[in-house]
Amino acid sequence: MPVPLSVDGSARTKELIAELPVGELRQLAGKSQREPAEIIGIKQPSLAKLQKQSDLQLSTLQTQKLA
């Protein structure tokens, strides 16, 4: 069962969430690969490849999106 993730948490909570592996975070939120891929502006197969990187974290994606 998906665990609801709140974006209204403390700064520390947001920091901890950003350090979770992307695949784990996505599964906890109960999302398909397509949904977060669309949000960050990539296609689902690209997200699938990124998720295979064991050390890929949300914070990494956020940094790449800003570049």
N, CA, C and O atoms as a CHARMM CRD file, in Angstrom:
* protein
*
  268
    1    1 MET  N      0.84000  -1.17800   0.00000 PROA 1      0.00000
    2    1 MET  CA     0.00000   0.00000   0.00000 PROA 1      0.00000
    3    1 MET  C      0.88500   1.24100   0.00000 PROA 1      0.00000
    4    1 MET  O      1.80600   1.32300   0.81300 PROA 1      0.00000
    5    2 PRO  N      0.64000   2.21300  -0.88500 PROA 2      0.00000
    6    2 PRO  CA     1.47300   3.40500  -0.96800 PROA 2      0.00000
    7    2 PRO  C      1.42700   4.22500   0.31700 PROA 2      0.00000
    8    2 PRO  O      0.39400   4.33000   0.97900 PROA 2      0.00000
    9    3 VAL  N      2.56400   4.79300   0.64100 PROA 3      0.00000
   10    3 VAL  CA     2.66400   5.67500   1.79800 PROA 3      0.00000
   11    3 VAL  C      2.55400   7.10000   1.29400 PROA 3      0.00000
   12    3 VAL  O      3.35100   7.50900   0.44900 PROA 3      0.00000
   13    4 PRO  N      1.58200   7.87900   1.79000 PROA 4      0.00000
   14    4 PRO  CA     1.46900   9.25800   1.31900 PROA 4      0.00000
   15    4 PRO  C      2.67900  10.07000   1.74400 PROA 4      0.00000
   16    4 PRO  O      3.08200  10.03600   2.90700 PROA 4      0.00000
   17    5 LEU  N      3.25400  10.79600   0.80500 PROA 5      0.00000
   18    5 LEU  CA     4.40100  11.64300   1.09000 PROA 5      0.00000
   19    5 LEU  C      3.96600  13.09000   1.04000 PROA 5      0.00000
   20    5 LEU  O      3.41400  13.54800   0.03900 PROA 5      0.00000
   21    6 SER  N      4.21200  13.79800   2.10300 PROA 6      0.00000
   22    6 SER  CA     3.81100  15.19600   2.17900 PROA 6      0.00000
   23    6 SER  C      4.96600  16.09500   1.77300 PROA 6      0.00000
   24    6 SER  O      6.10100  15.88900   2.20300 PROA 6      0.00000
   25    7 VAL  N      4.68500  17.07600   0.95900 PROA 7      0.00000
   26    7 VAL  CA     5.70800  18.04800   0.58500 PROA 7      0.00000
   27    7 VAL  C      5.70300  19.22400   1.54500 PROA 7      0.00000
   28    7 VAL  O      6.48800  20.15800   1.38500 PROA 7      0.00000
   29    8 ASP  N      4.81400  19.18800   2.55700 PROA 8      0.00000
   30    8 ASP  CA     4.71200  20.26700   3.52100 PROA 8      0.00000
   31    8 ASP  C      5.53200  19.99500   4.77900 PROA 8      0.00000
   32    8 ASP  O      5.32100  20.65200   5.79900 PROA 8      0.00000
   33    9 GLY  N      6.45600  19.04900   4.72800 PROA 9      0.00000
   34    9 GLY  CA     7.25600  18.68800   5.88700 PROA 9      0.00000
   35    9 GLY  C      8.33400  19.70900   6.18600 PROA 9      0.00000
   36    9 GLY  O      8.48600  20.71300   5.49100 PROA 9      0.00000
   37   10 SER  N      9.07300  19.42200   7.23400 PROA 10     0.00000
   38   10 SER  CA    10.17000  20.29300   7.63000 PROA 10     0.00000
   39   10 SER  C     11.29200  20.23900   6.59300 PROA 10     0.00000
   40   10 SER  O     11.30300  19.38500   5.70700 PROA 10     0.00000
   41   11 ALA  N     12.21100  21.15200   6.72500 PROA 11     0.00000
   42   11 ALA  CA    13.35600  21.18300   5.80700 PROA 11     0.00000
   43   11 ALA  C     14.15500  19.88600   5.92900 PROA 11     0.00000
   44   11 ALA  O     14.63400  19.36400   4.92300 PROA 11     0.00000
   45   12 ARG  N     14.30500  19.36100   7.13900 PROA 12     0.00000
   46   12 ARG  CA    15.05200  18.11900   7.34100 PROA 12     0.00000
   47   12 ARG  C     14.33700  16.94700   6.67300 PROA 12     0.00000
   48   12 ARG  O     14.98000  16.08800   6.07000 PROA 12     0.00000
   49   13 THR  N     13.01100  16.91100   6.77800 PROA 13     0.00000
   50   13 THR  CA    12.23900  15.85100   6.13600 PROA 13     0.00000
   51   13 THR  C     12.43600  15.89400   4.62900 PROA 13     0.00000
   52   13 THR  O     12.65500  14.86100   3.99700 PROA 13     0.00000
   53   14 LYS  N     12.35800  17.08000   4.05900 PROA 14     0.00000
   54   14 LYS  CA    12.56600  17.23600   2.61600 PROA 14     0.00000
   55   14 LYS  C     13.97100  16.80500   2.22100 PROA 14     0.00000
   56   14 LYS  O     14.16600  16.19400   1.17100 PROA 14     0.00000
   57   15 GLU  N     14.95100  17.12500   3.06600 PROA 15     0.00000
   58   15 GLU  CA    16.33500  16.73800   2.79900 PROA 15     0.00000
   59   15 GLU  C     16.47400  15.21400   2.80000 PROA 15     0.00000
   60   15 GLU  O     17.14000  14.64600   1.93400 PROA 15     0.00000
   61   16 LEU  N     15.85400  14.56800   3.76000 PROA 16     0.00000
   62   16 LEU  CA    15.91000  13.10200   3.84000 PROA 16     0.00000
   63   16 LEU  C     15.22300  12.44900   2.65300 PROA 16     0.00000
   64   16 LEU  O     15.73100  11.47500   2.09800 PROA 16     0.00000
   65   17 ILE  N     14.07600  12.97700   2.26200 PROA 17     0.00000
   66   17 ILE  CA    13.35800  12.44300   1.10200 PROA 17     0.00000
   67   17 ILE  C     14.20900  12.59300  -0.15500 PROA 17     0.00000
   68   17 ILE  O     14.24700  11.68800  -0.98900 PROA 17     0.00000
   69   18 ALA  N     14.89100  13.72900  -0.29500 PROA 18     0.00000
   70   18 ALA  CA    15.72500  13.97400  -1.47500 PROA 18     0.00000
   71   18 ALA  C     16.88200  12.98900  -1.56900 PROA 18     0.00000
   72   18 ALA  O     17.42100  12.77300  -2.65500 PROA 18     0.00000
   73   19 GLU  N     17.27100  12.39000  -0.45300 PROA 19     0.00000
   74   19 GLU  CA    18.38700  11.45100  -0.45500 PROA 19     0.00000
   75   19 GLU  C     17.97000   9.99900  -0.67400 PROA 19     0.00000
   76   19 GLU  O     18.82600   9.12100  -0.78000 PROA 19     0.00000
   77   20 LEU  N     16.66900   9.73700  -0.74300 PROA 20     0.00000
   78   20 LEU  CA    16.19800   8.37500  -1.03000 PROA 20     0.00000
   79   20 LEU  C     16.48900   8.01700  -2.48500 PROA 20     0.00000
   80   20 LEU  O     16.44300   8.88200  -3.35900 PROA 20     0.00000
   81   21 PRO  N     16.78700   6.75100  -2.74600 PROA 21     0.00000
   82   21 PRO  CA    16.91100   6.33100  -4.14600 PROA 21     0.00000
   83   21 PRO  C     15.59700   6.60800  -4.88600 PROA 21     0.00000
   84   21 PRO  O     14.51700   6.39800  -4.33300 PROA 21     0.00000
   85   22 VAL  N     15.68800   7.07000  -6.11300 PROA 22     0.00000
   86   22 VAL  CA    14.51200   7.47100  -6.88600 PROA 22     0.00000
   87   22 VAL  C     13.48200   6.34900  -7.00900 PROA 22     0.00000
   88   22 VAL  O     12.28800   6.58300  -6.82400 PROA 22     0.00000
   89   23 GLY  N     13.92700   5.15900  -7.31500 PROA 23     0.00000
   90   23 GLY  CA    13.00100   4.04200  -7.46700 PROA 23     0.00000
   91   23 GLY  C     12.25100   3.75000  -6.18500 PROA 23     0.00000
   92   23 GLY  O     11.05200   3.47200  -6.21200 PROA 23     0.00000
   93   24 GLU  N     12.94800   3.80900  -5.06200 PROA 24     0.00000
   94   24 GLU  CA    12.31900   3.55200  -3.76800 PROA 24     0.00000
   95   24 GLU  C     11.30600   4.64800  -3.43600 PROA 24     0.00000
   96   24 GLU  O     10.20500   4.36200  -2.96500 PROA 24     0.00000
   97   25 LEU  N     11.67700   5.87200  -3.67800 PROA 25     0.00000
   98   25 LEU  CA    10.77700   6.99200  -3.42800 PROA 25     0.00000
   99   25 LEU  C      9.51900   6.88900  -4.29100 PROA 25     0.00000
  100   25 LEU  O      8.40700   7.11400  -3.81500 PROA 25     0.00000
  101   26 ARG  N      9.71200   6.55000  -5.55500 PROA 26     0.00000
  102   26 ARG  CA     8.58300   6.40200  -6.47700 PROA 26     0.00000
  103   26 ARG  C      7.64600   5.29500  -6.01400 PROA 26     0.00000
  104   26 ARG  O      6.42700   5.46300  -6.04100 PROA 26     0.00000
  105   27 GLN  N      8.20100   4.17400  -5.59400 PROA 27     0.00000
  106   27 GLN  CA     7.37800   3.05900  -5.14100 PROA 27     0.00000
  107   27 GLN  C      6.64300   3.40700  -3.84900 PROA 27     0.00000
  108   27 GLN  O      5.47500   3.04900  -3.69100 PROA 27     0.00000
  109   28 LEU  N      7.30200   4.09300  -2.93100 PROA 28     0.00000
  110   28 LEU  CA     6.64400   4.51000  -1.69000 PROA 28     0.00000
  111   28 LEU  C      5.45900   5.42900  -1.97000 PROA 28     0.00000
  112   28 LEU  O      4.44800   5.39000  -1.26900 PROA 28     0.00000
  113   29 ALA  N      5.60100   6.25200  -3.00200 PROA 29     0.00000
  114   29 ALA  CA     4.52900   7.17600  -3.36800 PROA 29     0.00000
  115   29 ALA  C      3.43900   6.48600  -4.18300 PROA 29     0.00000
  116   29 ALA  O      2.38600   7.07300  -4.43300 PROA 29     0.00000
  117   30 GLY  N      3.68600   5.23300  -4.60200 PROA 30     0.00000
  118   30 GLY  CA     2.69000   4.49300  -5.37700 PROA 30     0.00000
  119   30 GLY  C      2.54300   5.00500  -6.80100 PROA 30     0.00000
  120   30 GLY  O      1.45700   4.93700  -7.37700 PROA 30     0.00000
  121   31 LYS  N      3.62300   5.51500  -7.37100 PROA 31     0.00000
  122   31 LYS  CA     3.58200   6.07700  -8.72200 PROA 31     0.00000
  123   31 LYS  C      4.20600   5.11700  -9.72700 PROA 31     0.00000
  124   31 LYS  O      5.10400   4.34200  -9.39600 PROA 31     0.00000
  125   32 SER  N      3.71600   5.18500 -10.95400 PROA 32     0.00000
  126   32 SER  CA     4.34200   4.44800 -12.04800 PROA 32     0.00000
  127   32 SER  C      5.58900   5.22300 -12.46700 PROA 32     0.00000
  128   32 SER  O      5.79500   6.35000 -12.01700 PROA 32     0.00000
  129   33 GLN  N      6.40300   4.64600 -13.30500 PROA 33     0.00000
  130   33 GLN  CA     7.58200   5.37700 -13.80100 PROA 33     0.00000
  131   33 GLN  C      7.15800   6.53300 -14.70400 PROA 33     0.00000
  132   33 GLN  O      7.84700   7.55100 -14.77200 PROA 33     0.00000
  133   34 ARG  N      6.05300   6.38500 -15.38100 PROA 34     0.00000
  134   34 ARG  CA     5.61400   7.41200 -16.32400 PROA 34     0.00000
  135   34 ARG  C      5.31100   8.74300 -15.63500 PROA 34     0.00000
  136   34 ARG  O      5.68400   9.80500 -16.13300 PROA 34     0.00000
  137   35 GLU  N      4.64000   8.68000 -14.49900 PROA 35     0.00000
  138   35 GLU  CA     4.22700   9.91000 -13.81500 PROA 35     0.00000
  139   35 GLU  C      5.40200  10.80300 -13.41200 PROA 35     0.00000
  140   35 GLU  O      5.42300  11.97400 -13.79300 PROA 35     0.00000
  141   36 PRO  N      6.37400  10.29900 -12.66000 PROA 36     0.00000
  142   36 PRO  CA     7.49800  11.18100 -12.31400 PROA 36     0.00000
  143   36 PRO  C      8.35100  11.56800 -13.52200 PROA 36     0.00000
  144   36 PRO  O      8.94000  12.64800 -13.54300 PROA 36     0.00000
  145   37 ALA  N      8.41800  10.69600 -14.52100 PROA 37     0.00000
  146   37 ALA  CA     9.17600  11.03100 -15.73200 PROA 37     0.00000
  147   37 ALA  C      8.57500  12.25900 -16.40700 PROA 37     0.00000
  148   37 ALA  O      9.30100  13.15300 -16.84200 PROA 37     0.00000
  149   38 GLU  N      7.25100  12.29900 -16.49200 PROA 38     0.00000
  150   38 GLU  CA     6.58800  13.45300 -17.10300 PROA 38     0.00000
  151   38 GLU  C      6.83800  14.72300 -16.29200 PROA 38     0.00000
  152   38 GLU  O      7.03000  15.80100 -16.85300 PROA 38     0.00000
  153   39 ILE  N      6.83400  14.58200 -14.97500 PROA 39     0.00000
  154   39 ILE  CA     7.04500  15.74800 -14.10600 PROA 39     0.00000
  155   39 ILE  C      8.42200  16.35600 -14.32000 PROA 39     0.00000
  156   39 ILE  O      8.56700  17.57900 -14.33900 PROA 39     0.00000
  157   40 ILE  N      9.43700  15.50700 -14.48100 PROA 40     0.00000
  158   40 ILE  CA    10.78800  16.05000 -14.65300 PROA 40     0.00000
  159   40 ILE  C     11.15700  16.26400 -16.12000 PROA 40     0.00000
  160   40 ILE  O     12.26600  16.69700 -16.43300 PROA 40     0.00000
  161   41 GLY  N     10.22600  15.95900 -17.00400 PROA 41     0.00000
  162   41 GLY  CA    10.42900  16.27400 -18.41700 PROA 41     0.00000
  163   41 GLY  C     11.25300  15.28000 -19.20500 PROA 41     0.00000
  164   41 GLY  O     11.93900  15.65500 -20.15500 PROA 41     0.00000
  165   42 ILE  N     11.19100  13.99900 -18.81400 PROA 42     0.00000
  166   42 ILE  CA    11.86400  12.95800 -19.58300 PROA 42     0.00000
  167   42 ILE  C     10.85100  11.87000 -19.90400 PROA 42     0.00000
  168   42 ILE  O      9.72600  11.89400 -19.40400 PROA 42     0.00000
  169   43 LYS  N     11.25200  10.91300 -20.74000 PROA 43     0.00000
  170   43 LYS  CA    10.36900   9.79900 -21.09000 PROA 43     0.00000
  171   43 LYS  C     10.57900   8.65000 -20.11900 PROA 43     0.00000
  172   43 LYS  O     11.63200   8.54200 -19.49000 PROA 43     0.00000
  173   44 GLN  N      9.56600   7.78600 -19.99900 PROA 44     0.00000
  174   44 GLN  CA     9.59700   6.67200 -19.05700 PROA 44     0.00000
  175   44 GLN  C     10.81400   5.76500 -19.24500 PROA 44     0.00000
  176   44 GLN  O     11.42700   5.38100 -18.24900 PROA 44     0.00000
  177   45 PRO  N     11.19100   5.40300 -20.47300 PROA 45     0.00000
  178   45 PRO  CA    12.37600   4.54800 -20.61700 PROA 45     0.00000
  179   45 PRO  C     13.65100   5.20200 -20.06900 PROA 45     0.00000
  180   45 PRO  O     14.54000   4.51600 -19.56300 PROA 45     0.00000
  181   46 SER  N     13.73000   6.51700 -20.17600 PROA 46     0.00000
  182   46 SER  CA    14.89400   7.22000 -19.63400 PROA 46     0.00000
  183   46 SER  C     14.91900   7.12300 -18.11300 PROA 46     0.00000
  184   46 SER  O     15.97800   6.92000 -17.52000 PROA 46     0.00000
  185   47 LEU  N     13.75600   7.26700 -17.48200 PROA 47     0.00000
  186   47 LEU  CA    13.69000   7.13900 -16.02900 PROA 47     0.00000
  187   47 LEU  C     14.03700   5.71800 -15.60500 PROA 47     0.00000
  188   47 LEU  O     14.71800   5.51800 -14.60000 PROA 47     0.00000
  189   48 ALA  N     13.57200   4.73400 -16.36700 PROA 48     0.00000
  190   48 ALA  CA    13.88900   3.33700 -16.04700 PROA 48     0.00000
  191   48 ALA  C     15.39400   3.11800 -16.05500 PROA 48     0.00000
  192   48 ALA  O     15.92700   2.44300 -15.17400 PROA 48     0.00000
  193   49 LYS  N     16.08200   3.68200 -17.03900 PROA 49     0.00000
  194   49 LYS  CA    17.54200   3.55900 -17.10500 PROA 49     0.00000
  195   49 LYS  C     18.19300   4.26800 -15.92600 PROA 49     0.00000
  196   49 LYS  O     19.13300   3.74700 -15.32500 PROA 49     0.00000
  197   50 LEU  N     17.69900   5.44700 -15.59700 PROA 50     0.00000
  198   50 LEU  CA    18.25700   6.19000 -14.46900 PROA 50     0.00000
  199   50 LEU  C     18.06700   5.43700 -13.16100 PROA 50     0.00000
  200   50 LEU  O     18.95600   5.43600 -12.30900 PROA 50     0.00000
  201   51 GLN  N     16.92900   4.80500 -12.99800 PROA 51     0.00000
  202   51 GLN  CA    16.64700   4.07800 -11.76500 PROA 51     0.00000
  203   51 GLN  C     17.56100   2.88200 -11.57500 PROA 51     0.00000
  204   51 GLN  O     17.75500   2.42900 -10.44600 PROA 51     0.00000
  205   52 LYS  N     18.12000   2.36900 -12.64100 PROA 52     0.00000
  206   52 LYS  CA    19.02400   1.22300 -12.53400 PROA 52     0.00000
  207   52 LYS  C     20.33200   1.61600 -11.86100 PROA 52     0.00000
  208   52 LYS  O     21.07600   0.75200 -11.39600 PROA 52     0.00000
  209   53 GLN  N     20.61300   2.90300 -11.80800 PROA 53     0.00000
  210   53 GLN  CA    21.80200   3.38200 -11.10600 PROA 53     0.00000
  211   53 GLN  C     21.49100   3.33200  -9.61600 PROA 53     0.00000
  212   53 GLN  O     20.62100   4.06300  -9.14200 PROA 53     0.00000
  213   54 SER  N     22.17700   2.49800  -8.89000 PROA 54     0.00000
  214   54 SER  CA    21.83900   2.26200  -7.48600 PROA 54     0.00000
  215   54 SER  C     21.98200   3.50800  -6.61700 PROA 54     0.00000
  216   54 SER  O     21.34000   3.60500  -5.57100 PROA 54     0.00000
  217   55 ASP  N     22.80800   4.45600  -7.03300 PROA 55     0.00000
  218   55 ASP  CA    23.03200   5.62900  -6.19900 PROA 55     0.00000
  219   55 ASP  C     22.25100   6.86200  -6.66500 PROA 55     0.00000
  220   55 ASP  O     22.47000   7.95700  -6.14600 PROA 55     0.00000
  221   56 LEU  N     21.34900   6.70200  -7.63100 PROA 56     0.00000
  222   56 LEU  CA    20.58400   7.84300  -8.12400 PROA 56     0.00000
  223   56 LEU  C     19.56200   8.27100  -7.08000 PROA 56     0.00000
  224   56 LEU  O     18.73300   7.47700  -6.63500 PROA 56     0.00000
  225   57 GLN  N     19.63800   9.53800  -6.70200 PROA 57     0.00000
  226   57 GLN  CA    18.74300  10.08000  -5.69500 PROA 57     0.00000
  227   57 GLN  C     17.97600  11.25800  -6.27500 PROA 57     0.00000
  228   57 GLN  O     18.37300  11.83900  -7.28500 PROA 57     0.00000
  229   58 LEU  N     16.88000  11.59900  -5.62500 PROA 58     0.00000
  230   58 LEU  CA    16.06600  12.72800  -6.06000 PROA 58     0.00000
  231   58 LEU  C     16.90100  13.99800  -6.12000 PROA 58     0.00000
  232   58 LEU  O     16.73100  14.80800  -7.03100 PROA 58     0.00000
  233   59 SER  N     17.78700  14.17700  -5.17500 PROA 59     0.00000
  234   59 SER  CA    18.62200  15.37600  -5.16300 PROA 59     0.00000
  235   59 SER  C     19.48000  15.46300  -6.42800 PROA 59     0.00000
  236   59 SER  O     19.73900  16.56000  -6.92300 PROA 59     0.00000
  237   60 THR  N     19.92200  14.31600  -6.95200 PROA 60     0.00000
  238   60 THR  CA    20.70100  14.29200  -8.19200 PROA 60     0.00000
  239   60 THR  C     19.84200  14.74400  -9.36100 PROA 60     0.00000
  240   60 THR  O     20.29100  15.53800 -10.18800 PROA 60     0.00000
  241   61 LEU  N     18.60900  14.24800  -9.43900 PROA 61     0.00000
  242   61 LEU  CA    17.71300  14.65300 -10.50900 PROA 61     0.00000
  243   61 LEU  C     17.40200  16.13600 -10.42800 PROA 61     0.00000
  244   61 LEU  O     17.34000  16.81300 -11.45500 PROA 61     0.00000
  245   62 GLN  N     17.20400  16.65000  -9.21600 PROA 62     0.00000
  246   62 GLN  CA    16.91800  18.06400  -9.05200 PROA 62     0.00000
  247   62 GLN  C     18.07900  18.91300  -9.55000 PROA 62     0.00000
  248   62 GLN  O     17.86700  19.94100 -10.19400 PROA 62     0.00000
  249   63 THR  N     19.30200  18.49100  -9.25800 PROA 63     0.00000
  250   63 THR  CA    20.49800  19.21200  -9.70100 PROA 63     0.00000
  251   63 THR  C     20.59300  19.19000 -11.22000 PROA 63     0.00000
  252   63 THR  O     20.87900  20.21800 -11.83400 PROA 63     0.00000
  253   64 GLN  N     20.35500  18.02800 -11.83700 PROA 64     0.00000
  254   64 GLN  CA    20.43400  17.90200 -13.29200 PROA 64     0.00000
  255   64 GLN  C     19.36000  18.71400 -13.97300 PROA 64     0.00000
  256   64 GLN  O     19.59300  19.27900 -15.04200 PROA 64     0.00000
  257   65 LYS  N     18.19300  18.78200 -13.37600 PROA 65     0.00000
  258   65 LYS  CA    17.07400  19.55300 -13.96400 PROA 65     0.00000
  259   65 LYS  C     17.41800  21.04200 -13.98600 PROA 65     0.00000
  260   65 LYS  O     17.03100  21.75600 -14.91000 PROA 65     0.00000
  261   66 LEU  N     18.14100  21.50700 -12.97200 PROA 66     0.00000
  262   66 LEU  CA    18.50700  22.91800 -12.89400 PROA 66     0.00000
  263   66 LEU  C     19.62400  23.27800 -13.85600 PROA 66     0.00000
  264   66 LEU  O     19.77500  24.44300 -14.22200 PROA 66     0.00000
  265   67 ALA  N     20.40700  22.29200 -14.26900 PROA 67     0.00000
  266   67 ALA  CA    21.55200  22.56500 -15.15300 PROA 67     0.00000
  267   67 ALA  C     21.11400  22.88400 -16.56100 PROA 67     0.00000
  268   67 ALA  O     21.95200  23.13600 -17.42700 PROA 67     0.00000
